């Protein structure tokens, strides 16, 4: 089964949110999405996994195997948990290069940016930046590993 591309996943999210006109309903959808995600195991709720720049606490765990980056995350704030659930859904399960190349247009298209408070908006950017940092780190690690392999 071929994994969906980042853009296909973004389009699905846009589609889901386009069912609602009212922002209260969209917030409810975010809260529901956050509630549906698997809770992050306690051993990952470490200071090292806490994202700087978020007002609420957000933990992000990144695992890398077979060239694919998998994210898991949790927040103690309902709406933030929904936002991070969307980011995980769109970016998890892709290669570091795909994540680095991704243009995350869904955030604007669903109207998230203008409906978040400045602190939540900063938090969203911080989460995104952290995910791209992980992608960059794993890509660099993989390239240095390949460079050290004999031809």
C-alpha positions as a Markdown table, in Angstrom:
| # | Residue | x | y | z |
|---|---|---|---|---|
| 1 | Unk | 0.0 | 0.0 | 0.0 |
| 2 | Unk | 1.5 | 3.3 | -1.1 |
| 3 | Unk | 1.6 | 5.9 | 1.6 |
| 4 | Unk | -0.3 | 9.1 | 0.8 |
| 5 | Unk | 1.8 | 12.0 | -0.1 |
| 6 | Unk | 2.0 | 15.0 | 2.2 |
| 7 | Unk | -0.1 | 17.0 | -0.2 |
| 8 | Unk | -2.8 | 14.3 | -0.4 |
| 9 | Unk | -3.0 | 14.3 | 3.4 |
| 10 | Unk | -3.2 | 18.1 | 3.5 |
| 11 | Unk | -6.0 | 18.0 | 0.9 |
| 12 | Unk | -7.9 | 15.5 | 3.1 |
| 13 | Unk | -7.6 | 17.9 | 6.1 |
| 14 | Unk | -8.8 | 20.8 | 4.0 |
| 15 | Unk | -11.7 | 18.7 | 2.9 |
| 16 | Unk | -12.7 | 17.8 | 6.5 |
| 17 | Unk | -12.6 | 21.4 | 7.6 |
| 18 | Unk | -14.5 | 22.7 | 4.6 |
| 19 | Unk | -17.5 | 20.8 | 5.9 |
| 20 | Unk | -17.9 | 23.5 | 8.6 |
| 21 | Unk | -18.5 | 27.2 | 8.1 |
| 22 | Unk | -18.6 | 28.1 | 11.8 |
| 23 | Unk | -15.3 | 28.4 | 13.6 |
| 24 | Unk | -16.8 | 27.0 | 16.8 |
| 25 | Unk | -17.4 | 23.8 | 14.8 |
| 26 | Unk | -13.9 | 23.8 | 13.5 |
| 27 | Unk | -12.5 | 24.2 | 17.0 |
| 28 | Unk | -14.7 | 21.2 | 18.0 |
| 29 | Unk | -13.2 | 19.2 | 15.2 |
| 30 | Unk | -9.7 | 20.1 | 16.3 |
| 31 | Unk | -10.6 | 19.0 | 19.9 |
| 32 | Unk | -12.0 | 15.8 | 18.6 |
| 33 | Unk | -9.0 | 15.1 | 16.5 |
| 34 | Unk | -6.8 | 15.7 | 19.5 |
| 35 | Unk | -8.9 | 13.3 | 21.6 |
| 36 | Unk | -8.7 | 10.6 | 19.0 |
| 37 | Unk | -4.9 | 10.4 | 18.9 |
| 38 | Unk | -3.1 | 7.8 | 20.9 |
| 39 | Unk | -1.8 | 9.2 | 24.2 |
| 40 | Unk | 2.0 | 9.6 | 24.3 |
| 41 | Unk | 3.6 | 7.0 | 26.5 |
| 42 | Unk | 4.9 | 8.6 | 29.8 |
| 43 | Unk | 8.5 | 7.8 | 29.0 |
| 44 | Unk | 8.4 | 10.3 | 26.1 |
| 45 | Unk | 7.0 | 13.1 | 28.2 |
| 46 | Unk | 10.5 | 14.4 | 29.0 |
| 47 | Unk | 11.9 | 17.9 | 29.1 |
| 48 | Unk | 14.0 | 17.0 | 26.0 |
| 49 | Unk | 10.7 | 16.4 | 24.1 |
| 50 | Unk | 9.0 | 19.6 | 25.2 |
| 51 | Unk | 8.7 | 22.1 | 22.5 |
| 52 | Unk | 10.0 | 25.6 | 23.3 |
| 53 | Unk | 7.8 | 28.5 | 22.3 |
| 54 | Unk | 4.5 | 26.9 | 23.1 |
| 55 | Unk | 2.4 | 28.4 | 25.9 |
| 56 | Unk | 0.9 | 25.0 | 26.8 |
| 57 | Unk | 3.0 | 22.0 | 27.2 |
| 58 | Unk | 3.6 | 20.0 | 23.9 |
| 59 | Unk | 5.8 | 16.9 | 23.7 |
| 60 | Unk | 7.0 | 15.7 | 20.4 |
| 61 | Unk | 8.6 | 12.3 | 19.9 |
| 62 | Unk | 10.4 | 11.5 | 16.6 |
| 63 | Unk | 11.4 | 8.0 | 15.6 |
| 64 | Unk | 13.4 | 7.1 | 12.5 |
| 65 | Unk | 13.4 | 3.7 | 10.9 |
| 66 | Unk | 13.9 | 2.5 | 7.3 |
| 67 | Unk | 14.2 | 6.0 | 6.0 |
| 68 | Unk | 10.9 | 7.1 | 7.4 |
| 69 | Unk | 10.2 | 9.6 | 10.2 |
| 70 | Unk | 7.4 | 8.9 | 12.6 |
| 71 | Unk | 6.1 | 11.5 | 15.0 |
| 72 | Unk | 4.0 | 11.2 | 18.1 |
| 73 | Unk | 2.9 | 14.1 | 20.1 |
| 74 | Unk | 0.7 | 15.2 | 23.0 |
| 75 | Unk | -0.3 | 18.4 | 24.6 |
| 76 | Unk | -2.1 | 19.3 | 27.8 |
| 77 | Unk | -4.3 | 21.8 | 26.0 |
| 78 | Unk | -7.2 | 20.5 | 24.0 |
| 79 | Unk | -7.0 | 22.7 | 20.9 |
| 80 | Unk | -3.2 | 22.5 | 20.8 |
| 81 | Unk | -3.5 | 18.8 | 21.0 |
| 82 | Unk | -5.7 | 18.9 | 17.9 |
| 83 | Unk | -3.3 | 21.2 | 16.1 |
| 84 | Unk | -0.4 | 18.9 | 16.8 |
| 85 | Unk | -2.5 | 15.9 | 15.8 |
| 86 | Unk | -3.0 | 17.5 | 12.4 |
| 87 | Unk | 0.7 | 18.1 | 12.0 |
| 88 | Unk | 1.5 | 14.6 | 13.0 |
| 89 | Unk | -1.1 | 13.2 | 10.6 |
| 90 | Unk | 0.3 | 15.2 | 7.7 |
| 91 | Unk | 4.0 | 14.8 | 8.3 |
| 92 | Unk | 4.4 | 11.5 | 10.0 |
| 93 | Unk | 5.4 | 8.5 | 7.9 |
| 94 | Unk | 7.5 | 10.4 | 5.3 |
| 95 | Unk | 11.1 | 10.7 | 4.5 |
| 96 | Unk | 13.1 | 13.6 | 6.0 |
| 97 | Unk | 13.5 | 15.0 | 2.5 |
| 98 | Unk | 9.7 | 15.0 | 1.9 |
| 99 | Unk | 9.2 | 16.7 | 5.2 |
| 100 | Unk | 11.8 | 19.4 | 4.5 |
| 101 | Unk | 10.4 | 20.0 | 1.0 |
| 102 | Unk | 6.8 | 20.1 | 2.2 |
| 103 | Unk | 4.8 | 23.3 | 1.7 |
| 104 | Unk | 2.2 | 23.2 | 4.4 |
| 105 | Unk | -0.5 | 25.1 | 2.7 |
| 106 | Unk | -3.3 | 23.4 | 4.7 |
| 107 | Unk | -2.7 | 25.7 | 7.8 |
| 108 | Unk | -3.7 | 28.8 | 5.8 |
| 109 | Unk | -6.4 | 27.0 | 3.7 |
| 110 | Unk | -8.4 | 25.8 | 6.7 |
| 111 | Unk | -8.1 | 29.3 | 8.2 |
| 112 | Unk | -6.1 | 28.1 | 11.2 |
| 113 | Unk | -3.6 | 31.0 | 11.2 |
| 114 | Unk | -6.2 | 33.8 | 11.5 |
| 115 | Unk | -8.2 | 32.0 | 14.1 |
| 116 | Unk | -5.4 | 31.2 | 16.5 |
| 117 | Unk | -4.3 | 33.6 | 19.2 |
| 118 | Unk | -0.8 | 35.0 | 18.6 |
| 119 | Unk | 0.6 | 32.7 | 21.3 |
| 120 | Unk | -1.0 | 29.6 | 19.7 |
| 121 | Unk | 0.2 | 30.7 | 16.3 |
| 122 | Unk | 3.7 | 30.9 | 17.6 |
| 123 | Unk | 3.3 | 27.5 | 19.2 |
| 124 | Unk | 2.2 | 26.1 | 15.9 |
| 125 | Unk | 5.2 | 27.5 | 14.2 |
| 126 | Unk | 7.4 | 26.2 | 17.0 |
| 127 | Unk | 6.0 | 22.7 | 16.5 |
| 128 | Unk | 6.5 | 22.9 | 12.8 |
| 129 | Unk | 10.0 | 24.1 | 13.2 |
| 130 | Unk | 10.8 | 21.3 | 15.6 |
| 131 | Unk | 9.5 | 18.7 | 13.2 |
| 132 | Unk | 11.6 | 20.1 | 10.4 |
| 133 | Unk | 14.6 | 20.2 | 12.7 |
| 134 | Unk | 14.2 | 16.5 | 13.4 |
| 135 | Unk | 13.9 | 15.8 | 9.6 |
| 136 | Unk | 17.1 | 17.8 | 9.0 |
| 137 | Unk | 18.9 | 16.0 | 11.8 |
| 138 | Unk | 17.9 | 12.5 | 10.6 |
| 139 | Unk | 18.7 | 13.5 | 7.0 |
| 140 | Unk | 22.2 | 14.6 | 8.0 |
| 141 | Unk | 22.7 | 11.5 | 10.1 |
| 142 | Unk | 21.7 | 9.3 | 7.2 |
| 143 | Unk | 24.0 | 11.1 | 4.7 |
| 144 | Unk | 27.0 | 10.9 | 7.0 |
| 145 | Unk | 26.2 | 7.2 | 7.6 |
| 146 | Unk | 26.0 | 6.6 | 3.8 |
| 147 | Unk | 29.2 | 8.5 | 3.3 |
| 148 | Unk | 31.0 | 6.2 | 5.7 |
| 149 | Unk | 29.8 | 3.0 | 4.0 |
| 150 | Unk | 32.4 | 1.4 | 1.7 |
| 151 | Unk | 31.4 | 1.5 | -2.0 |
